[in-house]
Amino acid sequence: MREFDYRRADDVPGAVALLDSDPDARCLAGGTNLVDLMKAGVERPGRLVDVRRLPLDRVEPTPAGGLRIGATVTNSDLAAHPLVRSRYPVLAQAVLAGASGQLRNMATVGGNLLQRTRCAYFADITGPCNKRSPGTGCPAIEGENRNHAILGASAHCVAVHPSDMAVALAALDAVVHYETAQGPGELPLGWFYLPVGDTPQRETALPPGALITSVSLPPAPVALRSRYRKVRERASYAFAVGSVAAALEVRGGVVREVRLAFGAVASRPWRARAAERTLTGAPADATSFAAAADAELAAARPLSDNGFKVTLMRNLTVAVLGELAEEAAR
C-alpha cells in the first residue's frame, strides 16, 4: 500500500492552501473515480484534500437569470433540483443517465468534471498509455477501440471523456469557476478541456493547485425545450457509446436557435458548432437535421472498430432534434 497524507479542509482558503503546498495533492469529494484509480495504481496522490464539507453545496439563481451550481452539489441533488429540471432539463436528464443511484448520491459536480477516461489501456498500469505515462504510446489505436474517439483525436491518444453531465454543460455554455492561491478565476467549458494534441496527459486548463468552486449557467430560454439521449451497451448503468445533448427553438417551422453537443466521441465534450451553423435558419425537418449532423461528422476519423459511431451519431442527432421539433409544433 502506498502511503498518502489526508487532510480535511474547513474552508475554501484552507483547501487552496493545502493544494498549493503539495504538487501531488488531489481533491477528494465523493471519490467515485479517484478512489478507484488509486486502488488500480493509476493515481498516486501524495495528499488527499477532503473538500466534501466545504460550503459549496447549493444551487442558486443568479441575478442575470441563470444558475450557479456549487462544486460539492451531489449529482442526485443536481438532477432533482426544481430550477434545473424546469430551466435546463437537458442537464437533469444527462445526470440521471450518468450513473447508478448510489453513485449519484456520492459523486459531485466538481469531481464529475475532472473524472478520467475509462479506456482499458489507461487503467492497466502494466502496459503503455500516453495519457498515464507520456511517451509510451497509445495501444488503443491498433488495439481494442470500439468505444474510442472519432473526433478530435491525435496520434498520441484516442480515449474519450466519460462524463454525461459535461456534455449537457457544453451545450449550455457553462462556465467553471475556481480558486487558486493567486485568487479566483473562471474558464468557459469550451476552454476548460484541452485538445488532446501531443500532450494527452494534460486534460484541463485549470492552473496547478486550483479548486473548482462552482459552475455557472447563463440564462438560456432555448434550453426550456432540450433533451439528452444516450446510447449504451446495456440499459442499466453503463458509459455511453455515443450521446447527444440538444436544445431547439423553432418558430414558423424554421430553426431559430439550436445547441448541440456530442458525448463519447472525443477526448472532451464535443460542441457541434458546424452542425449548429448549418441548422440555424434551416427548416426544422429531418432533411435539415441530417445535413447538420453530416456537416459535423465530416471531420470524423474512425478507427478500425468504431466506424459505426458515425452512423450512430447521425441517427441519434436526427432522432433527438426530430423529437424536439415535434414538441415545438404542438
N, C-alpha and C positions, 0 to 999 in steps of 0.2 A: 504494500500500500504506500502511495506517495503522500507525504505529509503536506498540509497546507494550513495557512493561518485563516481563522474565521473571525470576522468582526461584524457586529450588528450596528448599523448606523441609526442614530437617533434623530437626525435631521439632514436636510439636503446638503448644507455646507460640510457637515461631518462626513457624509458619504463621499462627497467630491474630494475632500482632503485624503481620505483613505485610498481612493482610487488613484489619486495623483501621486501618492508616495510610493506606489509599487507598480511598475510597468506590467507585471504579471497578474495584477488583480482583475477579478471579474465580478460583475454584479450577480447576486442571487436573489431571485424573487420567487417565482413558482418552481423553478428548477426542472421543468418538464423536458427541456432539451439539454441544458448544461450538465445536469447530473448524469444523464445517460452517456454523454460524451466523456465525462470524467471516468465513468466506470469502464468505458472502452479504451481509455488511454489517449483519446484524440485531443481532448482539452486537459491541460495540466496547469491550472492556475496556482500561483504561489499564495494567493489570498482570495478568499471569498468575502465580499461585502454584502451583507444581508440588507436589502432595501425594502423588504416586504412591508415594514411598518411605517415607512415614510408617509407623510400626509399628501399622497399623490393618487388617491383612490376615488376621485369624484369625476362625474360627467356634468359639465355646466354649460349653459348657453353663453355665448359671447355677445357683447353689445352690438356687433355687426349682424347678428342673426345666425351665426354658425354655432359650433360646439367645440369645447375644449375637453379633452379626454386625458385624465391623469395616467401616468405610466404604470401605476400599480393597480389600475382597474382590472379586475379579472375578466376573462373572455365571457364568462357566464353573465356577469353584471352588465357588460357592454351590450351583449346581444339582447338582454331583457329590458334595457333602459327605454322608457317610452319615447324620449326625444330621438333616440337612434332609430327606433322602429318606425316612427312616423315621418321623420325628415330624411333619413338615409337608410331605407330598407335594404339596399344592396349590401350595406355593411353588416347589418344584423344577420342577413342570410349567409354571408361569407363566413362569419364567425361560427355560426351554428353548423356549417358544413365542414369546419376545420378540424374537429377533434371529438372525442367522446365526452360525455357529460362530466366525467371525473376529471379529465384533463382540463376542460374549460373552467372548472371550479378553481384550479390551481394556476393555470397559465395567465400571464399578464400582458397588457398591451405592449409595454416596452420590450419584454422578453420575446414576444411574438415577432416583432420587427427584426430582432437580432438572431433568430434561430438559424442554424446552419443547414446546409443541404443534406438530404437523405441519400445521396449517392453511396452505393455499397462500397465503392473503392475508397471513398473518403473515410468511411467508418472502419476500414480494415487497415490497422496500423502495421501489418506485416508486409504490405505492398506499397507501390508508388502512388503518389497523388500530388499534383502541383498545388492544390488548394491547401492540403495539410502539410506537405513537405516540398516547398518550391524547388523546381528544377529537376524533380524526379520523373516527371512525365504524367500523362493522362491516359491510363489504360482503357477508360470508357470509350475513347474514340474508335478503337478497333475491337472493343470487347462488348459487354452487355450494355446496350444503350437505348433500350426500348423507352425508358422514361426520361430520357435526357433532352437537351435543348435542340430546337430547330431554328431559333432566332438569337442573334447577338452573341453567339459562342465564338470561341477562338481556338487556335491550335494548342492552347495551353489548358483549356478546361471546357467541358460541355455539360457540367452539372446544372441543375435547375434550383431555383429558390422554392422552398416548400410552403410558404405562407399563403393561406387563403385570404386572411384579413388584409394583408398588404396589397393584394390585387384590387380589392374594393377601395382601399385608401388611395391607390394610384389613380383610379378613375375619378375620385372625389377631390383631387388636387390637395391632399392633406399636407400639412407642414409639421415636421418633427422639431420639438423644442428640447434643448439640453442645457446643462450647466457644466462649466469647467472651472478650474482654479483661476482662470483668467476672466471669467464672467459668463453670462448667458449667450446662447447662440441659437440659430434655427436653420433648418435645411428643408426646402420643399422635397417631398418624397421623390420627385423625379431626379433630384440630385443626391439624395441620401444614399442610394445604392449605386456603386461604381460599376462601369462597364468592366467585363471580365478581362479583356485585353491580355497582356502578358504578366499580370500580377493578380491571379485569381485568389490569392490569399488575402488580398485587401478588398473586403466586401462592402464596406460603407465609408462614407466621407466624415464620419464622426472623428473629432480630434482625440488624441490619446487622453485617457482619463476622464472622458465625458460621461455624464449621467443623463440619460433620457428622462425628462420630467413630464412631458405631455405631448399629445398630438392634437393639432387644431384642424378643424374642418371649416372652410369658408361656406357662407350661405350658397346653396345650390338648389334652386327651385326645380331644375331638371331631375334631381335625384328623387323627387317625390314619386316618379314612375321609374323604378330601377329594379334590377334583378341580378342575382348571382347564380350561375349554373356551373356545376362541377361534374366532370366525368371521372369516375374512379373504377378500379377493377373489382370492387365488391361494394355492396350497398352499405355495409357497416363502416366504421371509421377506417379511412384509408387516405393516403395522399393523392392529390389529383394527377390524372394523366393529362388533363387539359381543363381549363376553366375560363369563363368569361364573366366579367363584371360590366354591366351595361346600364346606361340611363338614356332616356329618349324623350324628346319633346317634339310633338307633331302638331302642326296647325294647317288646316286646309289640305290635308293629305301630303304635306311636304315636311321633311325633317328640318326643324329649326335649330335644334341643338342635340348633340349626341356625345356621350362619353363612353369610351371603350377601353378596357384593359384585359390582357390575357395572363393566365397563370399556368405554371408548369411547362412553359415553352422556352424559358430563358433563365439566365443566372439571377435575374431580378424581375419583379412585376413588370410586365411589358405594356406600356401605354401605346395603344394602337392609333397613333397620330395620323398615319396615312389613311387608314380606314375612316377616321373622323372627318378628314378633309374631303374625301371622296363622297361621303354620305351627306354632309351638310348642304342643304338646298336641293337635294335629290328627292324624288318620290319615295314615300315610305312603303316600299313594296319589296318583295323577295328578290327581284332582279337587282335593285339598288343595294340591298343588304349583301348579296353575293358579290357584287362588284367591289364593295367596300372591303369585304374580307379578302378578296383576291389581291387588292391593292396592298394590303398589309402583309399578306403571306407571300408576296412575290419575292421578298428578301429571305424566305426560309431556306435553310441549308440542312436538309435532313441527313441523319446518319444511316448506318446500314440497317438498323432495325426499327426506326421510328418515323419513317415516311408517312405512315398512317396518320400522324398527328396533323399534317397539313389538311387533309380531308376532314378530320375530326374537328379542327378549329374552324374551318369554313362552315361546316354544317351547324356547329354549335352557335356560331355568331348569327347565322341566318335565323336559326330557331328562336334564340333569345330576343333578337330585335323584332322578329315577327310577332312574338307574344306581346311585347310592349306596344307595338303598333296597333294590334287588335284592341288592347285595353284603351288606347288613346281614341280609337274610333267609336267606342261605345257611348 
